[in-house]
Amino acid sequence: MTQPVEVDIPHKLGRAGVRTRIDGGIDKLAGMIPGGTMHDKRWEGDTLHFTVSAMGQSVQARCDLHDTHVHAVLDLPPMLALFAAKIREKLGRDGPALLK
């Protein structure tokens, strides 16, 4: 069973602007998970689906774009669920910098 980590990251870029920023910086998100690497990125409308591999585990994730925020969801497998609080804290603290 997965442990979802959900974070809302505020922005003032509008949907088109935030999409451009995410396209240019989403790979940095993998670095927020210990040993993480990004792959399998694909857009479906205003939602970016992607996978982060870390410590031999795969994390399914998505970013839903909204006018004033990005809603990020990472589904952590049981082994990585131990890091859920730290990942949530880091995303909340450092996530806005990914959009700059």
N, C-alpha and C positions, 0 to 999 in steps of 0.2 A: 504494500500500500504506500502511495506517495504522500509526502508532506508538502502541501502547497505553501509557498512564500508569496505573499501579495503586497505590492507597494504601489502607491500613487506618487508619481513624480510630476510636480507642477512645472508649467512652462508658459511663455507668452509668445510663442512662435506661430500659432495657428497650426492646423493639421498639415498643410503642405510644408511649412518650415520645419516642423518637428520631424516629419518623415525624412527630409533631406539630412537633418542632423543624425537621426538614428541610422540611416544608411551609411553615413560616414564614420560612425563611432560605435556601432553595436558590438564590434569585436572586442572592445574594451570591457564589455560586460562579463565576458568569460573570465577575465582576470579577477573578478570579485568572488569567484568560486575557487577554492584551493586547487591548483593544478588544472584549471579549466581551459578548454579549447573550443572554439565555435565552429559549427558546421550545419549543413542542411537549412540554410535560411531561405524563406519564401514568404512573399506577401499574399494575403487574401484580403482584398479591400483595404481597410485601415488597420489590419492586424498582421503583425509580423510573427511568424512561427519560426522557431529555430531550436536547435539542440546544442547543448553544451556537454562535452565529455569531460569528466573529472574523476580521478582516482579509480579508473576502471568502471565508472558508472555513467549512465546517460541521463541528462536532465532535460526534459521537454519543457519548453518555455514559450511565452508569447508576450507581445507588447501590443495593447489595444490603444490606438491613438484617439484622443479626444481634443476638443478645442483648447482646453486649459490644463490638461494633464495627460500623462501616459500611465496606463494601468499595466504594470508588469506582473506576470505570474510565472513562477518557476516551480515545477512539480519535482521535488527532491525525492529520490529513492531512499529507502530506509537507512542505508549506510550514511548518506549525506544529511539526513534529517537532523543529525546531531549538531550540524552547523546552521540550522534554520534561523535561530535568533541572530547570530553574527552576520549571516548573509542579509537578512532583512534590515538590520541596523546599517550595514555598509551601503546597501542599495538606497536606503532613505537618506543617508548622509552624503554619499558620493554620486548618486544617480543624477541629480541636477547638473553636475559638471559634465556628464556625458552628452548633454544637450547643448553645450556651449561651443 
